[in-house]
Amino acid sequence: MDGLWKRGCFQRWQRKDLLPNDRVFGSRFHYNIERDGATGQITNCKVQLVVQGNRMKEGKDYVDAFAPVPHATSGRIVISLAAAMDLELHSCYLAQAFIQADKLDEGVNGLIFIRPPQGATEEADVVYEVCRPQYGIPSSARALHLTLSRWFKEQ
């Protein structure tokens, strides 16, 4: 959670400061534990905050969730063209991809609120405003796509 706070992904609000039509969604931690096949020892443990966006309604809690996804055939065509033309291909891995995107402007009044995940040390009446896209919010992929499109056009 500290890394998300440092990146400006959330702001704290008191529940009493919310408007009557603001909805508050749940959140939870998703644990990805990797084990060594031979010994069963834990080799890597990752934790990811996930917003429970399955309760969000299109048009009410988010505007648009469309984000283009390339077909596998498109990738194979690009690779075969690069091989035929003797070109180099480069790839990159975006760590924590969604929070690299620009500010999220969705929801009623442009705000999405979540309850702190279980285990977070917060007072009972505290909620978080989501400022950057998070896993579980339907429009997060679109926000990342728009950010990357804008960056590629500037280059």
C-alpha positions, 0 to 999 in steps of 0.5 A: 500500500505504501507504494500506491500512496507514494504514486498518488493512487489514493486520497483519504476521505471521511465517509461523512464528507461524501455526497449522498449519491457517491457509491463506495466499492470494496477492495481486497488484496490478491496474493500470488505465491510462487513455490519451488516445484521440487521443495515446495519452498516459497520463492516469490510472493506478490501482493496486488490491490484489486478493486471489486469493480464487478458491482460497478454499473456502466453509465453510472459508475464508469463511462466507457470500458473499451480498450483495443486489444491486438489479436494474436495473429497481428503479433505473428504478422509483425514478427514475420515481417520483421524477420523477412525485412531483417529488422530488430524488434524490441519489447518492454514490460510495464510494471504495475501497468495501470497505475502508470496511466493518467488520472482516472476521470470516471464515476459519479462526479468523476470520483470512485471510492473504495473501502480500505482492504481488510488488514489496512490500519484505518479508522472505521469511517475512512474511504479512499478516493481512487485517483489512478486506474486500479485492477478491477475497475472496468475503465482502467484498461481504457485509461492505460490505452489513452495514455500510451496512445498519447505518448506514442503520438508525441514521439 
